[in-house]
């Protein structure tokens, strides 16, 4: 268990919580439930959390897998600098965001899930993890390719001389191809 | 996290045909999925209409509307899928079924190998139905609350007040005007268990995402044991009997006649006060069977743990590969199968799968273990420090599992293509073919094998290259050099290796 980057799981949990908060909020607003204003808040909070958590961070070890189309989100999130880099900030932010969700039933689940995500982020922050953006690799990092690869080979691969390879009419048995499997009708 | 899973549930985002044929490749798999889906749809529609037109629920529907049916239909689908979800992960049970179906064709048995795929599919369905179920119940809770507050029509208010007087039954689970929907959820069995099991489900799902599973398996494995909480809560979820329907009274109360005379209930002879009761909890009837089967499965794994496994030989191969030749009483294997190994000295709870590299004709079974992660590195370092010829650390073996690759023996010419780690079962297959050939086993029809092996570089699989060379030598000695033709393709070859070879390599 020692090699786990908790932030990876916290990220999945927070993204899920954002969606749950959003869904609960939509249900509350659409159904015009009592105190639906909390549901309206949950819609906004859910969208915000989803936007913040959608870009996956870069892993310390191993290959990082991007989510589809996350590059523009990465750029946005990166622009906030230390606020989004630091997981303590995220942990407290999520803890604060989730509180109003506890007031109505429709958003209670989102609140608790976001609270759990906040705790996992806290664990990640205590272990010293931080968010790094996944940026596209630069072209210059690749080794320069030798020119010779781009040209097709000028010479055929080495083979015995053509006279030896050519099948001779007087040596039919030697020229015949032997089928490993007997051909039956 | 979501693109793959969305594609599965909402296949309309991709061209349907290509998604379907990509995910479910073979005919029998598609048939299984279609049958499963048909049962789900049937259950959904059946229970939807049971609650939507059923006479017992006329008054319940008056307060709740169609949200009642929208909550009960997914509940039935959830019952069915929670029953199914434990079964694909009972690997010993699957092995038993596979063994009993030896007569019935390989295609059917091969379906048992897709168990994890099916487990995931059922899990997606559980997640989807949970969403529908919860949203419908949110609406129900809100409607019960409003009805209790008197916000709806007179009939609803009267229905909600039923049960206020002693010795009468209630319809509306909100018993007082000061109870909010949130309070209802947290003070009722159904609500509390519902929140707990949903939380367990969410934690299980987020830790099962591919990113987490592939990189931090322990987080996935330990969090997944929340299924115990899930099933415990699920069994008690209906115990509060919160969904209430009308029961027979004497004289009978017919909603059709008495709906409009709510003020006269109890006074009018034909319309006594209606009585209500909750339905008998049914979920336990669906899930008790698989729960018992799963407990048996875990007990079996535990007893397998206790069986002694002896080391026949331990060989440390180049590139940090460890070959273990093991023996266990009553162990029978087929080509291409795999086992799970557990080493209490390293970790009590971890079981790791390894494909077997020995042939069934040998009196031992062997695995080749490459040093890739924590567990394998520790195993290799423990073994390296052992004195020569001594027994290794205590091991437990579970298995063998997997559909055997026996078809290969039926064909005169076999073409085997292996890539990377996939070459491991071929060690078993090639050895078995060679043994059968030497013994002139009549079951073996193979006369010629073409073996194609693709890997980045041979370092990781030098042990297999050694095996090929041994086989080649034995064949040459018997004058059967043509039996096996193998070709290696090194995909990690690049210009720098060409430079170091200086033109003298191929």
Interface residues (C-beta under 8 A of the other chain):
Chain A: X1 X2 X3 X4 X5 X8 X9 X12 X13 X15 X16 X20 X23 X24 X27 X28 X31 X33 X34 X56 X59 X62 X65 X67 X68 X103 X104 X105 X106 X108 X109 X112 X113 X116 X145 X146 X149 X180 X181
Chain B: X1 X2 X3 X131 X134 X135 X138 X139 X141 X142 X145 X146 X180 X181 X182 X185 X195 X198 X199 X202 X203 X205 X206 X207 X209 X210 X211 X212 X215 X216 X218 X219 X374 X412 X413 X447 X448 X482 X495
